[in-house]
Amino acid sequence: MNVILTVLLTLLMFGIIIFAHEFGHLLCAKKCHIYVEEFSVGMGPKLFAFHKGETQYTLRLFPIGGYCKMPGEDGESEHPNGFDKKSVPQRMLVVAGGALFNFIFAILLFIVAYMALGTPVNEARIGEVTEGMPAAEAGMLAGDEITAINGESVDTWAEAVTIINANEGNELTFTVDRDGESLSFQIVPELSEDGTQSVIGIVRDSERLSLFGAIQLGFQQTYDLTKLILVSLFDMVTGQADVELAGPVGVGQMVGQVANYGLLNFIIFIAAISVNLGVVNLLPLPALDGSRLVFLAIEGLRGKPVSAQVEGTIHFVGFVLLMGLMIVITFFDVSRIVG
């Protein structure tokens, strides 16, 4: 996929996910009757803005970030419906609302994807053949089901992918079933554009689910992803696994790779990133929503808030460290891609 299209898809993905996150803050604030001065998607110079009711809705130039501006977030305010005038549970709901909507958004994406586009089948059945790639040149078609490779029986898509990945540059004989007829093709797998795997240019077939099936699988996928992310973070922190982090540049590279495998995979990838953002935002780290929830919990237990100056300093230091980490991660992302 060309660089311009990859950048546009990456910006679109971040914009959608950030909108879902900030919309969660906005909706919860409105439900708690908190005055919202501005709802912004993006950071930096203002591109477009309009007023609806008491709130200004803004689109800004840089799609990395956004905010829901409420008086009283960083101390006392004079507004009668300021953030600071609400109860601890209400404020906790507003703070957690962004991450909550990231999870809800992911579930909705999974449901739409599985109903409209389907879920990948377990069998080695081809759903799409990429033009100009070895499989298309050999004569494979969508609907073909791979039954054997070099005489070795193949029952699942995973088995076919494993054999293809292990044979870059080696000619393989693919036996497929096409409407009850057995056909053979000689194909040489080639290295993918990103250099990460061997490919022949086929995409896994999928089957559409019913509404009930899509809802069930959507919740299950979101739960499984959340659990996987938490376990992975724990393993990295405890040294049981290598630290693997990606910034916007690294994620953008992944977008280019995933989009090559069809709309279904791209939508599922957006859902996965949304879950990731929801989990990370709830971590008790300074400058993240999880840290604000900790301070609100302390206020609930003590009966009075932590000093605004102390909390502000902690969040500021955390923000600086977070930006520093992002710069380091971006540097390594760029170095890896260039390398």
QUIDAFEN-V52426 format. One record per residue. OMEGA is omega in whole degrees, 0 to 359 (NA if undefined). NEAR is the number of other ideal C-beta (glycine too) atoms within 10 Angstrom. Layout:
omega->[OMEGA/OMEGA]
near->[NEAR/NEAR]
//
This chain:
omega->[183/188/183/180/178/179/181/179/179/178/178/181/180/180/180/183/179/178/179/181/183/177/176/176/183/183/179/178/179/180/178/178/176/179/178/183/181/173/187/170/184/180/177/184/181/176/186/180/174/179/170/186/183/190/173/179/191/170/183/193/187/186/178/179/181/180/175/190/180/176/178/178/185/180/182/177/179/182/182/178/178/180/184/182/183/181/179/179/179/179/178/178/181/181/182/185/180/179/179/181/172/177/180/179/179/179/179/178/179/182/180/182/184/178/185/186/178/177/183/178/179/181/180/182/185/178/183/178/184/181/177/180/185/182/179/180/181/179/177/181/174/182/176/176/180/181/180/174/185/178/179/183/179/181/184/177/181/179/179/181/180/180/179/181/183/187/177/178/180/180/179/176/181/173/183/174/179/181/177/179/180/180/179/179/175/185/177/178/178/182/179/182/181/177/185/184/175/183/173/176/176/180/181/178/181/178/180/179/173/179/181/180/180/178/181/181/178/177/182/180/180/177/182/179/179/179/180/180/180/179/180/178/179/180/179/181/182/178/181/178/178/178/180/180/178/176/181/180/179/178/178/177/178/178/179/180/184/182/178/183/171/183/181/181/180/179/179/178/177/179/180/178/178/176/180/179/179/180/183/182/180/177/183/180/180/179/177/181/179/178/179/177/178/180/178/177/177/178/179/181/183/185/176/184/171/180/180/180/179/180/180/179/180/179/181/178/179/179/179/179/180/178/177/178/180/179/179/180/179/178/181/175/180/180/180/181/179/180/NA]
near->[14/8/9/8/12/18/13/12/19/20/17/14/22/24/16/17/24/23/19/23/26/21/19/24/27/22/17/22/25/17/12/17/11/25/19/22/13/15/23/20/23/24/14/12/8/13/12/10/13/9/9/8/8/10/19/16/16/18/16/18/10/13/22/14/15/24/17/26/16/26/20/18/17/14/15/11/16/8/14/9/17/18/24/17/18/19/10/15/11/18/27/19/18/28/24/21/24/25/25/20/23/27/23/17/24/28/22/17/24/26/21/14/26/27/17/13/18/16/19/18/15/12/17/26/21/24/18/18/21/16/9/7/17/22/25/17/15/16/12/23/13/12/15/23/18/24/17/19/21/13/7/11/9/22/13/13/20/12/15/24/17/13/20/23/14/11/17/14/9/12/11/18/13/25/18/24/17/13/7/5/7/10/14/10/18/10/24/15/23/14/12/15/11/13/6/10/13/18/21/24/22/28/18/21/19/19/14/13/21/10/10/8/15/21/17/14/17/22/15/12/22/24/13/11/22/17/11/14/16/12/12/14/15/11/13/14/10/8/8/10/13/7/9/8/12/16/18/16/16/18/16/20/18/16/25/18/17/19/18/18/17/18/11/19/19/19/19/23/20/23/26/20/20/28/27/19/21/28/21/16/21/21/13/13/15/20/17/19/24/18/20/21/18/17/19/20/13/14/16/15/9/9/7/9/18/15/10/12/10/11/20/13/12/16/17/12/12/15/13/12/13/14/11/10/12/14/10/12/16/15/12/14/19/14/9/12/12/6/5]
//
